[in-house]
Amino acid sequence: MRFIHAADLHIDSPLRGLDRYDGAPVARLRTATRSAFERLVDRALAERVDFVLFAGDIYDCDWQDFHTGLFFREQLVRLGRAGIRVFIVQGNHDAQGVISKQLVLPQHVTVFSSRTAQTIRLDDLSVAIHGRSFPERAVDEDLVPSYPPPVPGFFNIGLLHTSLTGRAGHDTYAPTDSPTLINKGYDYWALGHVHAREVIAERPRIVFPGNLQGRHAKETGAKGCELVTVEAGGIESEFLALDVVRWSQVAVPLDGLHRLDALGEAFRRALDPVLAGAGDRLHAVRVTLTGSTELHRLEAAQPGTLAAAMYGAAQDIGEAEIWIEQVRLELTTPLDRGRAAERQDAVGELVRLVDSIAGDEAELLQLAQDELGDLLGSVPQEVAVGDVPRLDDPVELRSLLMDAEATVLARLTDSGADR
Ligand SMILES: [Mn+2]
């Protein structure tokens, strides 16, 4: 017996703010959640699974129109034609109270009720599937006590949307804990809600498969579903990567690199682990340049130089398609600060000032608030996300201060880096 367990498809999730990226592959990013789901159906057919489980959040929110629901239904029909049954619990994003439009699903699809937990017996496979949907977005109670006891002699599966004891970045819904799940006596808990894949326990097997397709730079790494084979009571599980766009965050250390033409190689090295075995998809990469380099001075004299160098380096990579989502700078200029601070000129004065601010966290935070608070407060919300320094983060503020110092030093000394 084989089945697929997936969750958090978030089909047609709106990707906000793409317009501000020059040259973003907008169409491919927008259709990625759909394409990943089509790949899931392809694999289900190829692996000839007996059924497919969806542990909630198939949709991101109420549909704009019927296209979203009809797309999902069309893919379910493909499964039905191959005799593959489908079982669904609704989560916080696609709770009955969230999706206002109605669409009748095909016969081979079961959506669990939100009023009580139910058990569906598949007698031909000796499998019992227990589940309960979310009636509304917010479910505060532990749903597990309402789940029926296991069916003796059957392979028992619990289908549940939950945050468990809480997970960073995820709202708390239908909270429960692993002892409660284990004590239920089921063989497999097919969980959903948490977007990072996590195997909670082996026996019984308790798994968050993660979402099917990453949607932004914080949902990094391979995304997909679980392919589970049950034979003679043993469970074999395999993760299937189905994402068509893979998000990554890559740090490129530039310490000791002082020439622009060395950047391509440094980028390539940093990217190697990301591309290993995963070249056949679009890679969306957030790049952070770190370290102490003369190139910081060049950037200060001609802002945008380093980002352009990264875009150029991405163009040179032949075996995979790379889109650089953003280039962040966490750089310092190599400078003998001790000696510079002793100078009795503008350079010395600047370095002493910067050192004193950087060394005093309270002053740093105060300065940021005084100088930047009003300015940042007036930036529109959609611009502000991700791009604007956080005024309460000393690390980010120090980096900003070093950028400012490099800019002033470049003006004072008028010596660009080696080009
Ligand atoms: Mn959820």
Residues whose N, C-alpha, C, O or C-beta is under 5 A from the ligand:
A	BS01	MN	D57 G91 N92 H93 H193
